[in-house]
Amino acid sequence: MRRASMRRLSWQRLSTQVVIAQVAILVITMAAGFAVVQWHLKGQLNQQYEQRALAVAETLAAQPAVIQGVETGKPGGGIQRLAMAAMAHTRARFIVITNAQGIRYSHPNPALIGLPVYDDPEPPSTEPFRTGRPWTGIQEGTLGLTAASRRRIYTARGKAPIFDRGRVVGEVSVGFPTQDVSRQVTGSLPALGALLLGVLAVGVLAALGLSRRLKRQTFGLELGEIAALLQEREAMLHGIREGVIGYDTSGRVLLANDAARRLLRLPPRFLGRPLRELLPPGRLSDIVSGEISGSDLLVLTGDRVLVANRMPIRREHRRHLGWVVTFHDRTESESLKRELDEAIGLTDALRAQSHEFANRLHTLVGLVELGHYEEAIRFVTDVSAARDTLTEQLKAAIGDPRLVALTLAKSSLADERGVQFRVAPDCHVDGAITDVSEALTVTGNLIDNAIEATAQAPGPRWVELTVVSVGPDLLIRVRDSGPGVPDDTREAIFTDGYTSKSSPTGARRGLGLALVRQITQRRGGMISVGRDGGAVFTAVLPGCLGTSPEPGGQAGDGTELAGQPLVPS
């Protein structure tokens, strides 16, 4: 309704307003130019007529008959005839010749001959008399009033002194009517007007062309619609939870909504600045700049897990304008996914324990059915002793029941995959683990990666865990007999999104080691990878231990795993 009502008023359209404004400016400019040209032309013609009058006056003043007549002759007579002949020849309005006393010797009105001139006695009229120099200007004379109209008629005059042996003996005054100037100016108006109309027509056509081009570039939207569209875009851009950042082909940021500023931790003044100044070097910067391509790319920034997508911005004719990158915060989703993976891990651990228990139970039943009671008793004793030995070893070495439960669960998974799980003899933790969740994340991810890599390796397959306290710091080391980590990928494996494993469910992988590095770096620690037969991962968590063991820090037989947080690989 709003757009329709705006279009009903054609004069309110943007294109119409542009045309009206341009035509108005053009008309005003042309009118001013026309007035200036007319004024300048009139001034030029007045000057020309003044110089023409002066030329006639100087010519007559140099005539011997004129000089002799004003010196010895009487007013009228030969000088009057000479002046009238010159008037007829030059078409002058008047030619007046006076002597040194200002007595007229010639005049178009014979009744005024012999009378003194009535010009202004002050300069510039008396200039030739006083200084002996010629004078030009516009003046009104005795012929200036017409009987018919009583209009003042001004003339362009030129006055020249008459010299006789260096003395000023008289003056010649010649005048041309300014009506002649006006007639010439008026005569030039049609041509000038036609020229200006042509310019106006060209200007109107140019304004219409510009208006159409402007309408195409604004997609036919009016000013109010453009403003409303901008407000709607700003509201939508800043109202969505996904981060959006756009930049041009030179890498300068054009826009970023509130979510992008929060997720990427952009400074207050970011518009127009290059991306390389706003983002730290690393995977995030590489994804935004396009050095890493793909869709739904995982990236860790701070404590957030983001999914990034980069798309080009194109206009008509597929002209490339820049890029827009969207960021979806998957921290909550990844947290739920980790919880799901924890549940799956718990299920796998329980299934492995159930499978192991069923196998042993079948063995026990077989021994009883065969009547080998002593063998059955010995078998049960050995299994219980082995399990109790590992449990007691972990309780004595680690102490924390949650970490012990996690380790027991991972050992069951390793047994099911045909991998021997063992605890290093120097494993010992003094003090209570103050941040168990981070220790569980690091330990669980390192063990899972080791089991995954070793399960496919030929020959003896084993994984060894070492957990050692170094003052207030916790050192976690996991060794395996797998193929190890190639030298050219030792840095890449810690990049979020990197994985050498395929997921049968199609889920994203490659966050485990990235999370481990993020945790260690956040605490000011480190994570390194080496080789000792297989791979050796060492993580240090500074300040992760308290001064005394937790009360009740006793581990069970692994059934305490239920309800405890597990960590995905």
Residue pairs with C-beta under 8 A, 6 or more apart in sequence:
2 224
2 225
2 228
3 222
3 225
6 12
6 13
6 222
6 224
6 225
7 13
7 222
10 16
11 17
11 20
12 222
13 222
14 214
14 215
14 218
14 221
14 222
14 223
14 226
15 211
15 212
15 214
15 215
16 211
17 223
18 207
18 210
18 211
18 214
19 204
19 207
19 208
19 211
22 203
22 206
22 207
22 210
23 200
23 203
23 204
23 207
26 199
26 200
26 203
26 204
26 207
27 200
30 196
30 199
30 200
33 196
34 192
34 193
34 196
37 192
38 185
38 189
38 192
41 185
41 188
42 181
42 182
42 185
45 181
45 184
45 185
46 138
46 156
46 178
46 181
49 156
49 176
49 178
49 180
49 181
50 136
50 137
50 138
50 156
50 157
50 158
51 136
51 158
52 90
52 156
52 158
52 176
53 92
53 136
53 156
53 157
53 158
53 174
53 175
53 176
54 134
54 136
54 158
54 159
54 160
54 174
55 158
56 86
56 90
56 92
56 95
56 158
56 174
57 95
57 134
57 158
57 159
57 160
57 172
57 173
57 174
58 134
58 158
58 160
58 172
60 66
60 82
60 83
60 86
60 95
60 97
60 160
60 172
60 174
61 67
61 160
61 161
61 162
61 163
61 170
61 171
61 172
63 82
65 78
65 79
65 82
66 79
66 82
66 97
66 162
66 170
66 172
67 162
67 163
67 164
67 169
67 170
69 77
69 78
69 79
69 82
69 97
69 105
70 79
70 97
70 98
70 99
70 100
70 105
70 162
70 169
70 170
71 99
71 164
71 169
73 79
73 105
75 103
75 104
75 105
75 106
75 113
75 114
76 105
76 106
76 110
76 113
76 114
79 97
79 105
79 106
80 105
80 106
80 107
80 110
80 113
82 106
83 95
83 96
83 97
83 106
83 107
84 95
84 106
84 108
86 92
86 95
87 94
87 95
87 108
90 174
91 176
92 174
92 175
92 176
93 108
93 143
93 155
93 175
93 176
93 177
94 107
94 108
94 141
94 143
94 155
94 173
94 174
94 175
95 106
95 108
95 172
95 173
95 174
96 104
96 106
96 107
96 117
96 172
96 173
96 174
97 104
97 105
97 106
97 162
97 170
97 171
97 172
97 173
98 104
98 105
98 117
98 170
98 171
98 173
99 105
99 169
99 170
100 129
100 168
100 169
100 170
101 116
102 116
102 117
102 129
103 114
103 115
103 116
104 112
104 113
104 114
104 115
104 116
104 117
105 113
105 170
106 113
107 113
108 143
109 142
109 143
112 142
118 142
119 125
119 126
119 139
119 141
123 130
124 135
124 137
125 135
125 139
125 159
127 133
127 134
127 135
127 159
128 134
128 135
128 159
128 160
128 161
128 168
128 171
129 161
129 168
129 171
132 161
132 163
132 168
133 161
134 158
134 159
134 160
134 161
135 157
135 158
135 159
136 156
136 157
136 158
136 159
137 156
137 157
138 154
138 155
138 156
138 157
138 178
139 154
139 155
139 157
139 175
140 152
140 153
140 154
140 155
141 155
141 157
141 175
143 153
143 155
144 152
144 153
144 154
144 155
145 151
145 152
145 153
146 153
153 177
153 178
153 179
154 177
154 178
155 175
155 176
155 177
155 178
156 175
156 176
156 177
156 178
156 181
157 173
157 174
157 175
158 173
158 174
158 175
159 171
159 172
159 173
159 174
160 171
160 172
161 168
161 170
161 171
162 168
162 169
162 170
162 171
162 172
163 169
218 226
221 229
237 244
237 255
237 257
238 257
238 258
240 257
240 259
241 259
241 329
242 259
242 326
242 327
242 328
242 329
243 256
243 257
243 259
243 260
243 261
243 262
243 263
243 264
243 306
243 326
243 327
243 328
243 329
244 255
244 256
244 257
244 259
244 260
244 324
244 325
244 326
244 327
245 253
245 255
245 256
245 257
245 260
245 264
245 288
245 324
245 325
245 327
246 253
246 254
246 255
246 256
246 313
246 322
246 323
246 324
246 325
247 253
247 254
247 275
247 322
247 323
248 254
248 321
248 322
249 320
249 321
249 322
250 274
251 274
251 275
251 276
251 289
252 272
252 273
252 274
252 275
253 270
253 271
253 272
253 273
253 274
253 275
253 278
254 271
254 322
255 271
256 264
256 266
256 270
256 271
259 327
259 329
260 266
260 327
261 270
263 301
263 304
263 306
263 327
263 329
264 278
264 279
264 284
264 301
264 327
265 301
265 302
266 278
267 278
270 278
275 285
275 288
275 289
276 285
276 289
279 285
279 288
283 292
283 299
283 300
283 495
283 496
283 497
284 299
284 301
284 306
284 308
286 292
287 297
287 299
287 308
287 310
287 325
288 308
288 310
288 325
290 310
290 323
293 310
295 309
296 307
296 308
296 309
296 508
297 307
297 308
297 309
297 497
298 305
298 306
298 307
298 308
298 330
298 496
298 497
298 508
298 510
298 511
299 305
299 306
299 307
299 308
299 496
299 497
300 306
300 496
300 511
300 514
300 515
300 518
303 331
303 518
303 522
304 329
304 331
305 329
305 330
305 331
305 333
305 334
305 496
305 511
306 327
306 328
306 329
306 330
307 327
307 328
307 330
308 325
308 326
308 327
308 328
309 325
309 326
309 328
310 323
310 324
310 325
311 323
311 324
311 325
311 326
312 320
312 322
312 323
313 320
313 321
313 322
313 323
313 324
314 320
314 321
315 321
334 511
337 507
337 568
338 567
338 568
341 566
341 567
341 568
341 569
342 565
342 566
342 567
342 568
343 566
345 409
345 413
345 444
345 566
345 567
345 568
346 409
346 561
346 562
346 566
348 413
348 416
349 409
349 410
349 412
349 413
349 558
349 561
350 561
350 562
352 412
352 413
352 415
352 416
353 412
353 558
355 416
356 412
356 415
356 416
360 379
360 383
363 379
364 376
364 379
364 380
367 373
367 375
367 376
367 379
368 376
387 557
388 557
390 408
390 411
390 423
391 404
391 408
391 555
391 556
391 557
391 558
393 423
394 404
394 407
394 408
394 423
394 555
395 404
395 554
395 555
397 423
397 427
397 428
397 429
397 467
398 404
398 407
398 427
398 429
398 467
398 555
399 429
399 432
399 549
399 550
399 553
399 555
400 429
400 432
400 433
400 436
400 439
400 550
400 553
401 552
401 553
401 554
401 555
401 556
401 560
402 436
402 440
402 560
402 564
402 565
403 433
403 436
403 439
403 440
403 443
403 467
404 555
404 560
405 555
405 556
405 558
405 560
405 561
405 564
406 440
406 443
406 444
406 561
406 564
406 566
406 567
407 423
407 443
407 447
407 465
408 555
408 557
408 558
408 561
409 558
409 561
409 566
410 421
410 444
410 447
410 448
410 451
411 421
412 558
413 451
414 420
414 421
414 447
414 451
414 463
415 421
417 451
417 455
418 455
418 461
419 451
419 454
419 455
419 461
419 462
419 463
420 460
420 461
420 462
420 463
421 462
421 463
421 465
422 462
422 463
422 464
422 465
423 464
423 465
423 466
424 464
424 465
424 466
424 477
426 466
426 468
427 465
427 466
427 467
427 468
428 467
428 468
428 469
429 467
429 468
429 469
429 474
429 545
430 469
430 545
431 469
431 472
431 545
431 546
431 547
431 548
431 549
432 545
432 546
432 547
432 548
432 549
432 550
432 553
433 439
433 474
433 544
433 545
433 546
433 550
434 543
434 544
434 545
434 546
435 541
435 544
437 565
438 519
438 523
438 541
438 544
439 474
439 476
439 541
439 544
440 565
440 566
440 567
441 515
441 516
441 519
441 567
442 476
442 516
442 519
442 520
442 539
442 541
443 465
443 467
443 476
443 478
443 567
444 566
444 567
444 568
444 569
445 512
445 513
445 515
445 516
445 567
445 568
445 569
446 476
446 478
446 516
446 537
446 539
447 463
447 465
447 478
448 512
448 568
448 569
449 478
449 512
449 513
449 537
449 569
450 463
450 478
450 479
450 480
450 482
450 535
450 537
451 463
451 480
452 501
452 569
453 480
453 482
453 483
453 534
453 535
454 461
454 462
454 463
454 480
454 481
454 482
454 534
455 461
456 482
457 481
457 482
457 483
457 534
459 481
460 481
461 481
461 482
462 480
462 481
463 478
463 479
463 480
463 481
464 478
464 479
464 480
465 476
465 477
465 478
466 475
466 476
466 477
466 478
466 479
467 474
467 475
467 476
467 477
468 474
468 475
468 477
469 475
469 545
470 540
471 545
472 542
472 543
472 544
472 545
473 525
473 540
473 541
473 542
473 543
473 544
473 545
474 540
474 541
474 544
474 545
475 538
475 539
475 540
475 541
476 538
476 539
476 540
476 541
477 536
477 537
477 538
477 539
478 536
478 537
479 532
479 533
479 534
479 535
479 536
480 534
480 535
481 533
481 534
482 534
482 535
483 534
483 535
484 531
484 533
484 534
484 535
485 493
485 529
485 531
485 535
489 500
490 529
492 498
493 500
493 513
493 529
494 513
494 514
494 516
494 517
494 527
495 510
495 514
496 510
496 511
496 514
497 508
497 510
497 511
497 514
498 510
498 513
498 514
499 509
499 510
501 509
503 509
509 569
511 568
512 568
512 569
513 527
516 527
516 539
517 527
519 541
520 526
520 527
520 539
520 540
520 541
523 541
523 542
523 543
523 544
524 542
524 543
525 539
525 540
525 541
525 542
526 539
526 540
527 537
527 538
527 539
527 540
528 537
528 538
529 535
529 536
529 537
529 538
530 536
530 538
